[in-house]
Amino acid sequence: MLPTMPFGATGHMSTRTIFGAAALGSRSRDDADRTMEFLMEKGVNHIDTAAGYGASEERLGPWIKRYRDRFFLATKTADRTYQGARESLARSLDRLQTDQIDLIQMHILVDENEWQTAFAPQGALEYLVEAREAGLVRFVGVTGHGLSVARMHMRSLDRYTFDTVLLPWNYPMSQNPEYARDFQKLHDRCTSDGIAIQTIKGIARGPWGEKEKARDTWYEPLEAQSDIDLAVFWLLSHPHLFLNTAGDIDLLPRIIDAAERFDDRRPPDGQMQALAREAELEPLFVE
């Protein structure tokens, strides 16, 4: 059985493995249907998509319409202005075939100029707060990538009490002292304030580099079940974190299998060091 815990202060008892629906962005309707059947069979009750994830919202729409009460539904907008966010949310509601989204997130909000625009009068946040008051969304969050993301999320929380944050976290990134320190500060603030912490890139092996891209993920993922087990066990052993699954549906069963077998114990440091060495783990972000 998949582990669950409260999703921050939202009132949702969420599976700690959240389906990262970017994995549906370039897949067929049949692939999407097969994936959704698998998620329902396994009891995953939380879906995270975005307006910019290809056909993901369209693929989810028929399932959301039919099983709306089965899933906590999150999407994202990359628009930074009031009008842009308004139009983006309207399209997402239409594609997802629902009149309410549980969580709307400002997507990859790390660039300084974009951050200033989003928080300014007539910025995206102003509209998302209005959408919340109007009942179009229930909660508002913020997401990001890169080494500056934890610091930027702290700045964002200084400006608005977001319900959730989303950012990268995995064993290689924990070995970067500056990022680990920033992540811990954000973690402590969020856990104190009841803000849900979603993590991405949990099974990343490293950048594709010169290798031919063999998965839908923009990074090279771990492949062997034993390696995925260690990565998933390590991440879930942090008691306040959620794991958003990787952007390739063919890896989904391996991630879910690992999460089902998680027993609350963190793999020993020596075992993680061996994984890093033998699988040649590399950080995705270096600046």
C-alpha positions in Angstrom: 0.0 0.0 0.0 1.2 3.5 -0.8 2.1 5.7 2.1 -0.1 8.8 2.7 0.1 11.9 4.8 -1.7 15.3 5.1 -0.9 17.6 2.2 0.2 20.6 4.2 -2.8 22.3 5.7 -5.1 21.7 2.7 -7.1 18.9 4.4 -6.2 16.4 1.7 -4.7 13.1 2.9 -2.5 12.6 -0.1 -0.5 9.6 -1.4 3.1 10.7 -0.9 3.7 9.7 -4.5 2.0 12.3 -6.6 1.5 11.5 -10.3 3.7 13.8 -12.4 1.4 14.2 -15.4 4.1 15.7 -17.6 4.5 12.1 -18.4 1.3 12.2 -20.5 2.4 15.3 -22.5 3.5 13.5 -25.7 1.6 10.2 -25.2 -1.4 8.8 -27.0 -4.9 8.6 -25.6 -4.5 4.9 -25.2 -1.3 5.4 -23.2 -3.0 7.9 -21.0 -6.0 5.7 -20.4 -3.7 2.8 -19.5 -1.8 5.0 -17.1 -4.9 6.3 -15.4 -6.3 2.8 -14.9 -3.0 1.9 -13.3 -3.1 4.9 -10.9 -6.6 4.1 -9.8 -5.7 0.5 -9.3 -2.8 1.5 -7.1 -4.7 4.2 -5.2 -2.8 7.3 -6.2 -5.1 10.1 -5.3 -3.1 13.2 -6.4 -2.3 14.5 -9.9 0.1 17.3 -10.8 0.0 18.7 -14.3 0.6 22.1 -16.0 -0.7 24.2 -18.9 2.7 23.8 -20.6 2.9 20.0 -20.4 1.9 19.3 -24.0 -1.4 17.4 -24.3 -1.4 16.4 -20.6 -4.4 18.4 -19.5 -6.4 17.1 -22.5 -5.4 13.5 -21.8 -6.5 13.9 -18.2 -9.8 15.7 -18.9 -12.1 12.7 -19.5 -10.8 11.0 -16.4 -11.2 14.1 -14.3 -14.7 14.6 -15.5 -15.7 11.0 -14.6 -13.7 10.6 -11.4 -13.3 14.2 -10.1 -13.8 13.2 -6.5 -11.0 10.6 -6.6 -8.1 13.0 -7.2 -6.6 16.1 -5.7 -6.0 18.0 -9.0 -3.1 20.5 -9.4 -2.0 22.4 -12.5 0.3 25.3 -13.2 0.5 28.5 -15.2 3.7 30.0 -16.5 2.0 33.4 -17.3 3.2 36.2 -15.1 0.5 38.8 -15.8 -3.0 39.1 -14.5 -4.6 38.7 -17.9 -2.2 35.9 -18.9 -2.9 33.9 -15.8 -6.6 34.4 -16.2 -6.6 33.1 -19.7 -4.3 30.2 -18.8 -6.6 29.1 -15.9 -9.7 29.3 -18.2 -8.0 27.0 -20.7 -6.9 24.6 -18.0 -10.4 24.3 -16.6 -11.7 23.7 -20.1 -9.1 21.1 -21.0 -9.4 19.3 -17.6 -13.2 19.3 -17.9 -13.8 20.6 -14.4 -15.2 23.8 -12.8 -12.6 23.8 -10.0 -8.9 23.0 -9.6 -7.6 22.1 -6.2 -4.2 23.7 -6.6 -3.0 26.3 -9.1 0.8 26.9 -9.1 3.0 29.7 -10.5 5.3 27.6 -12.7 9.1 27.8 -12.5 9.1 31.2 -10.7 12.8 31.8 -10.3 13.8 34.5 -12.8 14.1 37.9 -11.1 12.2 39.9 -13.7 9.4 37.3 -13.9 9.2 37.2 -10.1 8.8 41.0 -10.0 6.1 40.9 -12.6 4.1 38.1 -11.0 4.0 39.9 -7.6 3.4 43.4 -9.0 -0.1 45.0 -9.3 -1.9 43.3 -12.2 0.5 40.4 -11.9 -0.3 36.7 -12.0 -0.7 36.4 -8.2 -3.3 39.1 -8.0 -5.5 37.1 -10.4 -4.8 33.7 -8.8 -5.9 35.1 -5.4 -9.1 36.4 -7.1 -9.7 33.0 -8.7 -9.4 31.4 -5.2 -11.9 33.8 -3.8 -14.2 33.0 -6.7 -14.0 29.3 -6.1 -12.2 28.4 -9.4 -9.2 27.1 -7.4 -8.9 26.1 -3.7 -5.2 26.6 -3.1 -2.2 28.5 -4.6 1.4 27.3 -4.8 4.7 28.1 -6.4 7.2 25.9 -8.2 10.8 26.2 -9.5 14.0 24.6 -10.8 17.7 25.3 -10.4 20.0 26.0 -7.4 18.3 29.3 -6.5 14.9 27.9 -6.2 14.8 27.3 -2.4 15.9 30.9 -1.8 13.4 32.2 -4.3 10.6 30.2 -2.6 11.5 31.8 0.7 11.2 35.2 -0.9 7.9 34.2 -2.4 6.6 33.1 1.0 7.6 36.5 2.4 5.2 38.1 -0.1 2.3 35.6 0.1 1.3 32.7 2.2 1.4 30.0 -0.4 -0.2 26.6 0.4 2.5 24.5 -1.4 6.0 24.7 -2.8 7.6 22.4 -5.4 11.4 22.1 -6.1 14.1 19.5 -6.9 15.5 17.2 -4.2 17.5 14.0 -4.6 20.7 12.5 -3.2 23.2 14.3 -5.5 21.5 17.7 -4.8 21.8 17.0 -1.0 25.6 16.8 -1.5 25.7 20.5 -2.6 26.2 22.2 0.8 24.7 25.6 -0.3 21.6 24.0 -1.9 21.2 21.6 1.0 21.3 24.5 3.5 18.8 26.6 1.5 16.5 23.5 1.2 16.6 22.9 4.9 15.7 26.5 5.7 12.7 26.2 3.3 11.8 22.8 4.7 11.8 24.1 8.3 9.6 27.1 7.4 7.2 25.0 5.4 6.8 22.4 8.1 6.3 25.0 10.7 3.7 26.9 8.7 1.8 23.9 7.3 3.0 24.3 3.7 3.2 21.2 1.6 6.6 20.4 0.1 6.6 18.6 -3.3 9.8 17.3 -4.7 10.8 16.6 -8.3 13.8 14.9 -10.0 13.9 12.2 -7.3 15.2 9.4 -9.6 17.5 11.6 -11.7 20.8 10.1 -12.7 22.1 13.2 -14.3 21.9 15.4 -17.5 21.6 13.5 -20.8 24.7 15.3 -22.0 25.9 13.8 -25.3 23.8 10.6 -24.8 20.8 9.9 -27.0 17.6 10.7 -25.1 15.9 7.4 -24.4 13.1 8.6 -22.1 10.4 11.3 -22.0 12.3 12.9 -19.0 14.5 15.9 -19.8 17.1 14.3 -17.5 18.6 10.8 -17.6 16.7 8.7 -15.0 17.8 5.7 -13.0 16.6 2.5 -14.7 17.2 -0.5 -12.5 14.6 -1.3 -9.9 17.2 -1.6 -7.2 18.6 1.8 -8.0 15.1 3.4 -8.1 14.3 1.7 -4.8 17.2 3.4 -3.1 16.4 6.8 -4.6 12.7 6.6 -3.6 13.4 5.2 -0.1 16.0 7.9 0.5 13.5 10.7 -0.5 10.5 9.3 1.3 12.6 8.8 4.5 12.4 12.6 4.8 9.1 12.6 6.7 7.6 15.8 5.4 8.2 15.4 1.6 6.1 14.3 -1.3 7.6 12.7 -4.4 6.3 13.7 -7.8 6.8 10.8 -10.1 9.1 11.1 -13.2 8.0 12.3 -16.6 7.9 8.9 -18.3 4.9 6.6 -17.9 7.1 3.5 -18.4 9.0 4.3 -15.3 5.9 4.9 -13.2 5.3 1.2 -12.2 8.9 1.0 -10.9 8.5 4.2 -8.8 5.1 3.0 -7.4 6.5 -0.4 -6.7 9.4 1.2 -4.6 7.0 3.5 -2.8 4.7 0.5 -1.9 7.7 -1.2 -0.3 9.0 1.8 1.6 9.3 1.0 5.4 10.2 4.4 6.8 13.9 3.5 7.0 16.5 5.7 5.3 19.2 3.8 3.3 22.6 4.0 5.1 24.9 6.7 3.8 27.4 4.1 2.6 24.7 2.5 0.4 23.7 5.9 -1.1 27.4 6.7 -1.7 27.8 3.4 -3.5 24.8 4.2 -5.6 26.2 7.6 -6.5 29.5 6.0 -7.5 28.2 2.9 -9.3 25.4 4.7 -11.2 27.5 7.7 -11.8 25.0 10.1 -10.3 25.5 13.8 -11.3 23.7 16.9 -10.1 21.3 18.3 -12.6 22.0 21.9 -11.7 25.5 23.3 -11.2 24.8 27.1 -11.2 
